């Protein structure tokens, strides 16, 4: 079987699996977030934290819950790392330095999981499981909760109430993420992923030195790393490591985990607003971009550009032979079009255009299908921008799902889409202007610039993957990328929740003959075009200096 055919068959199998899970999972999550009943375990949690899950919140109260919970998470994870040297199960590793501890705490709480350290050489079992793995669950649940609050803003009328943050958070963890993770961890263990709390083992002598491997609760962390679109690996090689991703079957399963909740949330959205066709329109937009990017990535990585490519059958540098070009391309696009950041190949070794596709996927806002929760609310923001543009073209007040898109709504949407580019381009420009940050680049020229542009694109968009050449464990990058991750995660949520509150207060507008049919293919095309044009205008100059220049020169 040719490598190209193998890649296409993997993609078709993945699409089939996602299609089978789409309706049951989407409907189940709609039921979870609409139910008035509380499970016994949930009641215990509410009692422990002193929350009343039946109290409805307006958007400022909902936002305070998000920010307070996340701030406590940053502080707890920071202290856990700083105290690691004194904790049991540390495997003899010292405490983490302050700047790196801040960066890692910000990273995992912001659902970014950027790692400027080698996991197997820095983090013990307690930090990995009680710190990082816990944040993989709760940070994902926070993203879903904010998305559900925005959906309620569309579904409700004449009220500013968006639900209860604590109830949404707990339900997301207890009813959605944990059950799927238990099943998924068993699948990964069956595929060969490790799951233990063993210490460090010397496995051989190489070139005058020794090689050591340490175990860990890898399968359980791997599954929520992908399911929650987190991305932080137990090992430095991430999902290219055989302990995390043993074979082609586990690789395809991990990609499935990355995509299944973000895609299924469009069904949840459609069910909760009372029109599954609206959910299908958002799904079609996401799927169009995802399939298009995957096809482009496969083409550019399979393309023969010289004798070495001819011998390897494509751009095999930086890729695992267990997965090949097809499996690596599918994984690469899935992880950069979501906020996952996991890698099974090294994106810095992609072709120039391949690296550009990865960057552009993040720069779209990771909305196709995006992170758990963040992909849906990001796409709904773009839908509001699209109906606003359509309204300008026909001279009609824009509406979406029976809600008027007025001055307040469009200002909030505009602020949302401007925050991340400002962070990415601002921090990149300052890093290139100062003399010290450039010392961290392994390469010069266009590829070196791409390393820094990719780092801040990944951080501010809460992705977490990296171009392998950048030495990011410096005070400058730990601090600035940490700030970019926090601001890129929580500032947009402010505008999302404010928008949700504004929409929930409105009186529904009845559809007329002049109402834009947002469930039709025409709107899907308009939405895809809006996303690509806005992103292209924003990032094209920076992309032209980096991956485009490199690709055209090769």
Secondary structure, DSSP 8 states (H G I E B T S, - for coil): --HHHHHHHHHHHHHHHHHHHHHHHHHHHHHHHH-----HHHHHHHHHHT--TT---BHHHHHHHHHHHHHHHHHHHHHHHHTGGGSTT-TT-----HHHHHHHHHHHHTT----SS-HHHH--HHIIIIIIIHHHHHHHHHHHHHHHHHHHHHH--S--B---HHHHHHHIIIIIIHHHHHHHHHHHHHHT-------EEEEEEETTEEEEEE--SHHHHHHHHHHTT----SSTTGGGSTTT--SHHHHHHHHHHHHHHHHHHHHHHHHHTT-HHHHHHHHHHHHHHHHHHHHHHHHHHHS--SHHHHHHTS--TTB-TTTHHHHHHHHHHHHHHTT----SB-GGGS-HHHHHHHHHHHHTTSTTTTSTTHHHHHHHHHHHHHHHHHHHHHT---EETTEE--HHHHHHHHHHHHHHHHHHHHHHHHHHHSTTGGGG-SS-HHHHHHHHHHHHHHHHTT-----TT----SHHHHHHHHHHHHHHHHHHHHHHHHHHHHHHHS------TTS--TTSHHHHHHHHHHHHHHHHHHHHHHHHHTHHHHHHH-
